[in-house]
Amino acid sequence: MHARSALFDVYGDHLRSRGGQAPVASLLRLLEPVGIAAPAVRTAISRMVAQGWLEPVSPDGLRGYRATYLATRRLDEAGERVYRRAPTTWDGTWHLAIVDAPAHRTARSRLRADLTYLGYAELADSVWVSPYPRGELDSVLQRAGATAHTASADRVDPVPTSAWDLDSLRAAYVDWLLGAGEQVADQLALHEDDDEAAFAARFHLVHEWRKFLFRDPGLPDALLPDDWPGREAAELFTREASRLQPGSDRFVARCLES
């Protein structure tokens, strides 16, 4: 687990409802049970400040960091997808983005990764498709120095689900289902303090589940097969995350209060 992604998890899953900020000492305590050493945390914080994700603050006179507006928007959007809060109904409309990509190769690669993260797939050269309008599209294009024309279509023939690699995604969900329960049990057994154990177990559970943000476009249920394993995986994730949350919340409160 990388310190940078672990910090995103902390801010998105634990600090978003607590003002989106924390002293450095609290961040170090929060990440210690999941195996992130203090030097790695400090280095990741510096990089995230330089990238515009964090900004320095002084909560209660202590040196700390707060999620920026840009980070908060990304964390809120990610939270909607992680916990499947967004509506699952679909009106049958496809949203298209005809992208004028930036000239620089690095910027193009970043744009492709960001569009995939949002849930778009490239239907044809420079034509990206999604079943829903994605709120972050404009900011993603702006960061990459790109522009796009957008359109809506109430019929795309054939249905463009083949633009996403659903076979690979199916296999990933099956693998996750096979290992998630054992991973939670292993984390609970590693820590003597029950609340710390709940925090570590839930942290790893959410961290692994969050990886599906980069693979699962969140297609409407109507476009997925009846035996889609993502449904069972989402039920397991929700059940275990809810079960572990009370103890996890107590541990977070202790770290922030101390």
C-alpha positions as CSV (number, residue, x, y, z in Angstrom):
1,M,0.0,0.0,0.0
2,H,1.4,3.4,-1.0
3,A,1.4,6.2,1.5
4,R,-0.2,8.6,-1.0
5,S,-3.2,6.4,-1.7
6,A,-3.5,5.6,2.0
7,L,-3.7,9.3,2.8
8,F,-6.5,9.7,0.2
9,D,-8.3,6.9,2.0
10,V,-7.9,8.6,5.3
11,Y,-9.1,12.0,4.1
12,G,-12.0,10.4,2.1
13,D,-13.2,7.8,4.4
14,H,-12.5,9.3,7.9
15,L,-11.7,13.0,7.8
16,R,-14.3,14.2,5.2
17,S,-17.0,14.3,7.9
18,R,-14.6,15.7,10.5
19,G,-13.7,19.0,8.7
20,G,-11.4,17.4,6.2
21,Q,-8.3,18.2,8.2
22,A,-6.0,16.7,10.8
23,P,-2.7,17.4,12.6
24,V,0.3,15.6,11.2
25,A,0.7,13.7,14.4
26,S,-2.8,12.3,14.1
27,L,-2.2,11.3,10.5
28,L,0.9,9.4,11.6
29,R,-1.0,7.6,14.3
30,L,-3.8,6.7,11.9
31,L,-1.5,5.2,9.3
32,E,0.7,3.3,11.7
33,P,-1.7,0.3,12.2
34,V,-1.8,-0.2,8.4
35,G,1.9,-0.4,8.1
36,I,2.7,3.1,6.7
37,A,5.9,4.4,8.3
38,A,6.2,8.1,9.4
39,P,8.8,9.1,6.8
40,A,6.7,7.8,4.0
41,V,3.7,9.7,5.3
42,R,5.6,12.9,5.5
43,T,7.0,12.5,2.0
44,A,3.5,11.7,0.6
45,I,2.1,14.8,2.3
46,S,4.7,17.0,0.7
47,R,3.9,15.6,-2.7
48,M,0.2,16.0,-2.2
49,V,0.7,19.7,-1.2
50,A,2.7,20.3,-4.4
51,Q,0.0,18.5,-6.5
52,G,-2.7,20.7,-5.0
53,W,-4.5,18.0,-3.0
54,L,-3.6,19.2,0.5
55,E,-2.9,22.6,2.0
56,P,-1.3,23.5,5.4
57,V,-3.5,24.5,8.4
58,S,-2.9,24.8,12.1
59,P,-5.8,23.0,13.9
60,D,-5.7,23.9,17.6
61,G,-2.3,25.5,17.0
62,L,-0.8,22.2,15.7
63,R,0.8,21.7,12.2
64,G,-1.6,19.9,10.0
65,Y,-3.1,19.6,6.6
66,R,-6.6,20.1,5.0
67,A,-8.0,18.6,1.8
68,T,-8.2,21.3,-0.9
69,Y,-11.4,22.1,-2.8
70,L,-10.1,20.0,-5.7
71,A,-9.4,17.1,-3.4
72,T,-12.8,17.4,-1.7
73,R,-14.6,17.3,-5.0
74,R,-12.7,14.2,-6.0
75,L,-13.2,12.5,-2.6
76,D,-16.9,13.2,-2.6
77,E,-17.3,11.8,-6.1
78,A,-15.2,8.7,-5.1
79,G,-17.3,8.2,-2.0
80,E,-20.5,8.2,-4.0
81,R,-19.1,5.4,-6.1
82,V,-17.4,3.4,-3.3
83,Y,-20.5,3.2,-1.2
84,R,-22.8,3.0,-4.3
85,R,-25.0,5.9,-3.2
86,A,-25.6,7.1,-6.7
87,P,-29.0,6.2,-8.3
88,T,-28.9,3.0,-10.3
89,T,-31.7,3.9,-12.6
90,W,-30.9,4.8,-16.2
91,D,-32.9,6.7,-18.8
92,G,-31.2,4.9,-21.7
93,T,-29.2,8.0,-22.8
94,W,-25.6,7.7,-23.7
95,H,-23.3,10.6,-23.1
96,L,-20.5,11.2,-25.6
97,A,-17.3,13.3,-25.2
98,I,-15.4,14.1,-28.5
99,V,-12.1,15.0,-27.0
100,D,-9.4,17.2,-28.5
101,A,-6.5,15.8,-26.7
102,P,-3.4,17.8,-25.6
103,A,-0.3,17.6,-27.7
104,H,2.0,16.5,-24.9
105,R,2.2,12.7,-24.5
106,T,2.3,12.8,-20.7
107,A,-0.8,15.0,-20.6
108,R,-2.6,12.6,-23.0
109,S,-1.8,9.6,-20.8
110,R,-3.0,11.4,-17.7
111,L,-6.2,12.4,-19.5
112,R,-6.8,8.9,-20.6
113,A,-6.3,7.6,-17.1
114,D,-8.6,10.3,-15.6
115,L,-11.4,9.6,-18.2
116,T,-11.2,5.9,-17.4
117,Y,-11.4,6.7,-13.7
118,L,-14.5,8.7,-14.3
119,G,-16.1,5.7,-16.0
120,Y,-15.7,6.7,-19.7
121,A,-14.5,4.2,-22.3
122,E,-13.1,5.1,-25.7
123,L,-15.7,4.0,-28.2
124,A,-13.7,5.2,-31.2
125,D,-10.6,7.4,-31.7
126,S,-11.1,10.4,-29.4
127,V,-14.7,9.5,-28.8
128,W,-15.5,8.6,-25.2
129,V,-18.8,7.2,-24.0
130,S,-20.5,6.9,-20.6
131,P,-24.1,6.0,-19.6
132,Y,-24.2,9.0,-17.2
133,P,-22.9,12.5,-17.4
134,R,-19.8,12.7,-15.2
135,G,-19.6,15.9,-13.0
136,E,-15.8,16.0,-13.0
137,L,-15.4,15.9,-16.8
138,D,-14.8,19.6,-17.2
139,S,-12.1,19.8,-14.4
140,V,-10.4,16.7,-15.8
141,L,-10.2,18.3,-19.3
142,Q,-9.0,21.6,-17.8
143,R,-6.2,19.9,-15.8
144,A,-5.0,18.1,-18.9
145,G,-5.2,21.2,-21.2
146,A,-7.8,19.5,-23.3
147,T,-11.2,20.4,-24.7
148,A,-14.2,18.4,-25.8
149,H,-17.5,18.6,-27.5
150,T,-20.3,16.7,-25.7
151,A,-23.4,15.1,-27.0
152,S,-26.2,12.8,-25.9
153,A,-27.7,9.9,-27.8
154,D,-30.8,7.9,-26.9
155,R,-29.7,5.1,-29.1
156,V,-26.2,3.6,-29.9
157,D,-26.3,0.5,-32.1
158,P,-24.8,-1.9,-31.1
159,V,-25.0,-1.2,-27.4
160,P,-21.4,-0.1,-26.6
161,T,-20.8,-2.2,-23.5
162,S,-17.9,-4.0,-25.3
163,A,-15.9,-0.7,-25.0
164,W,-15.3,-1.8,-21.4
165,D,-13.4,-5.0,-20.5
166,L,-16.2,-6.6,-18.6
167,D,-14.7,-10.1,-18.7
168,S,-11.6,-8.9,-16.8
169,L,-13.8,-6.9,-14.4
170,R,-15.9,-10.0,-13.7
171,A,-12.8,-12.0,-12.9
172,A,-11.5,-9.3,-10.6
173,Y,-14.8,-9.3,-8.6
174,V,-14.7,-13.1,-8.3
175,D,-11.2,-12.9,-7.0
176,W,-12.1,-10.2,-4.5
177,L,-15.1,-12.3,-3.2
178,L,-12.8,-15.2,-2.6
179,G,-10.3,-13.2,-0.5
180,A,-12.1,-10.4,1.2
181,G,-13.4,-12.3,4.2
182,E,-10.0,-13.9,4.9
183,Q,-8.3,-10.5,4.7
184,V,-10.7,-9.0,7.2
185,A,-10.1,-11.9,9.6
186,D,-6.3,-11.7,9.2
187,Q,-6.3,-7.9,10.1
188,L,-8.6,-8.4,13.1
189,A,-6.2,-11.1,14.4
190,L,-3.1,-8.8,14.1
191,H,-4.1,-6.1,16.6
192,E,-4.7,-6.6,20.3
193,D,-6.8,-3.4,20.7
194,D,-10.3,-4.1,19.3
195,D,-10.9,-0.6,18.0
196,E,-7.5,-0.5,16.3
197,A,-8.2,-3.9,14.8
198,A,-11.5,-2.8,13.4
199,F,-9.9,0.3,11.9
200,A,-7.1,-1.7,10.3
201,A,-9.5,-4.3,8.9
202,R,-11.9,-1.7,7.6
203,F,-9.1,0.4,6.2
204,H,-7.7,-2.5,4.1
205,L,-11.2,-3.6,3.1
206,V,-12.0,-0.1,1.8
207,H,-8.6,0.4,0.2
208,E,-8.9,-2.8,-1.8
209,W,-12.5,-2.1,-2.8
210,R,-11.5,1.4,-3.8
211,K,-9.3,0.0,-6.6
212,F,-12.5,-0.9,-8.5
213,L,-13.0,2.8,-9.0
214,F,-10.2,2.5,-11.7
215,R,-11.8,-0.6,-13.3
216,D,-15.6,-0.5,-12.8
217,P,-17.4,2.2,-14.9
218,G,-20.5,1.8,-12.8
219,L,-22.7,0.7,-15.7
220,P,-26.5,0.7,-15.1
221,D,-27.9,-2.6,-13.7
222,A,-29.9,-3.0,-16.9
223,L,-26.7,-3.3,-18.9
224,L,-25.2,-6.1,-16.8
225,P,-25.9,-9.8,-16.8
226,D,-28.1,-11.4,-14.2
227,D,-25.2,-13.3,-12.7
228,W,-22.9,-10.2,-12.4
229,P,-20.6,-10.9,-9.4
230,G,-20.2,-7.2,-8.7
231,R,-23.6,-7.2,-7.0
232,E,-22.6,-9.9,-4.5
233,A,-19.3,-8.2,-4.0
234,A,-21.0,-4.8,-3.2
235,E,-23.3,-6.5,-0.7
236,L,-20.3,-8.1,1.1
237,F,-18.4,-4.9,1.1
238,T,-21.3,-2.9,2.5
239,R,-22.0,-5.5,5.2
240,E,-18.4,-5.8,6.4
241,A,-17.7,-2.0,6.2
242,S,-20.8,-1.3,8.3
243,R,-19.9,-4.0,10.9
244,L,-16.4,-2.6,11.4
245,Q,-17.4,1.0,11.4
246,P,-18.2,1.6,15.1
247,G,-14.9,0.4,16.3
248,S,-13.0,2.1,13.5
249,D,-14.7,5.4,14.3
250,R,-13.7,5.1,18.0
251,F,-10.1,4.6,17.0
252,V,-10.1,7.6,14.6
253,A,-11.6,9.8,17.4
254,R,-8.9,8.7,19.8
255,C,-6.2,9.6,17.3
256,L,-7.6,13.0,16.6
257,E,-8.4,13.8,20.2
258,S,-4.9,12.8,21.5
